[in-house]
Amino acid sequence: MATECKKRAVLVGCNYPNTINKLSGCVNDAKAMREMIVSRFGFDSENVELLTDEPESTCKPTRANIMAALKKMVVAAKEGDVLLFHFSGHGLVHRIDPHQPPNEGEAIVPCDLNPIFDVDLGQLIQLLPSGSSFTIVSDSCHSGGLIDKSKEQIGPHSTLR
């Protein structure tokens, strides 16, 4: 008997309130993504974890919390599952050696300012079961190559009418 594929998501919005790094709109981006994937793309809201740095949020998007949510999603994945990680917030490029290529050490910045680097995400991707898919959408400056050394695929799409 074939098992039904599950769609799972971790959505993060960091506005960094009350800091010099403050942004506006990132929490709204994550909430809009949740609404879209549930209403238009068939994600079950029980399989969508939303982490924001709003004052009333019970689970802040710290490095530890984001990594735990991602690991939980990846470990639960089975063949055929569809996984989505959406991050809206700051990004950075960390270069110890100024002669490194510009895409070395790219990261996203959680609300505790403890970066999640491309290698951290790469290690999670290695845990994925064969036949599952993992999409990362990062709306953050300086982090365009978060998974550039991983197998990237642009596949077929459909257009809603």
C-alpha positions in Angstrom: 0.0 0.0 0.0 1.5 3.3 -1.0 1.7 6.0 1.6 0.5 9.5 0.9 3.1 12.2 0.6 3.1 14.9 3.2 3.9 18.5 2.7 5.7 20.1 5.6 7.1 23.6 6.1 9.1 25.7 8.4 8.4 29.4 7.9 10.5 32.1 9.6 10.0 35.9 9.8 12.5 38.1 11.7 11.7 41.8 12.1 14.4 42.2 14.9 12.2 44.6 16.9 13.8 47.1 19.2 17.2 46.7 17.6 19.3 48.7 15.2 18.8 45.9 12.7 15.0 46.4 12.7 13.1 45.4 9.6 9.4 45.7 8.8 7.4 43.2 6.8 9.4 40.0 7.4 6.8 38.6 9.8 4.1 39.5 7.4 6.0 37.7 4.6 6.1 34.5 6.7 2.4 34.7 7.6 1.5 35.4 3.9 3.5 32.3 2.9 1.7 30.2 5.4 -1.7 31.4 4.1 -0.6 30.7 0.5 0.8 27.3 0.9 -2.3 26.1 3.0 -4.9 27.7 0.8 -3.4 27.2 -2.7 -0.9 24.4 -2.4 -2.5 21.9 -0.1 -0.3 22.1 2.9 -2.0 20.9 6.1 -1.7 23.7 8.7 -0.7 21.1 11.3 2.5 20.5 9.2 3.4 24.1 9.0 5.6 25.6 11.7 5.7 29.4 11.9 8.5 31.1 13.9 8.3 34.9 14.3 9.9 37.4 16.6 6.7 39.1 17.5 6.4 39.9 21.2 3.5 37.4 21.7 5.3 34.6 19.9 5.9 31.6 22.1 8.7 30.1 19.9 11.1 32.8 18.8 13.2 32.2 15.6 16.5 31.8 17.3 19.3 29.7 15.7 18.5 26.8 18.1 14.8 26.9 17.5 15.1 27.2 13.7 17.6 24.4 13.5 15.5 22.2 15.8 12.4 22.8 13.6 14.3 22.1 10.4 15.8 18.9 11.8 12.4 17.7 13.1 10.9 18.3 9.6 13.8 16.5 7.8 13.9 13.6 10.2 10.2 13.0 9.8 10.4 13.1 6.0 9.6 10.0 4.0 10.1 9.3 0.3 7.8 11.5 -1.7 7.4 14.2 0.9 7.6 17.8 0.0 9.5 20.1 2.4 9.7 23.9 2.4 11.8 26.3 4.4 11.0 30.0 4.0 13.2 32.6 5.7 12.5 36.4 5.6 15.1 38.5 7.5 18.7 39.5 7.4 21.5 37.6 5.6 25.2 38.0 5.7 28.5 37.0 4.0 31.2 36.0 6.5 34.6 36.1 5.1 37.6 35.5 7.4 39.9 35.6 4.3 39.2 38.5 2.0 40.5 36.4 -0.9 37.7 33.9 -0.5 35.1 33.8 -3.2 32.1 36.0 -2.5 29.7 33.0 -1.9 31.8 31.5 0.9 30.2 31.6 4.4 26.8 32.9 3.4 24.2 32.8 6.2 20.8 33.8 7.3 20.5 35.7 10.6 18.0 34.5 13.2 16.6 37.0 15.8 19.3 36.1 18.3 21.9 37.2 15.7 23.5 33.7 15.8 23.9 32.9 12.0 22.8 29.8 10.2 25.4 29.2 7.6 25.2 27.4 4.2 27.1 24.4 5.7 24.5 24.0 8.4 21.7 23.8 5.8 23.9 21.5 3.7 24.3 19.1 6.6 20.5 18.9 6.9 20.0 18.3 3.2 22.3 15.3 3.5 19.8 13.7 5.9 16.9 13.8 3.4 15.5 10.5 2.3 15.8 9.6 -1.3 12.7 10.7 -3.3 11.8 13.7 -1.1 12.2 17.3 -2.1 13.4 20.3 -0.1 12.9 23.8 -1.3 14.5 26.8 0.4 13.2 30.3 -0.2 15.3 33.0 1.4 14.3 36.6 1.3 17.5 38.0 2.7 20.4 40.0 1.5 23.9 38.4 0.9 22.7 34.8 1.2 22.0 33.9 -2.4 24.3 30.9 -2.4 23.0 29.2 0.7 22.9 25.8 -1.0 24.9 26.5 -4.2 27.1 23.4 -3.8 24.1 21.2 -3.4 22.1 19.5 -6.2 19.7 22.2 -7.4 16.9 21.4 -9.7 14.3 23.5 -11.4 11.5 21.2 -12.4 8.1 21.4 -14.0 5.6 23.8 -12.8 1.9 24.4 -13.1 0.0 27.7 -13.5 -3.3 28.2 -11.7 -6.0 29.7 -13.9 
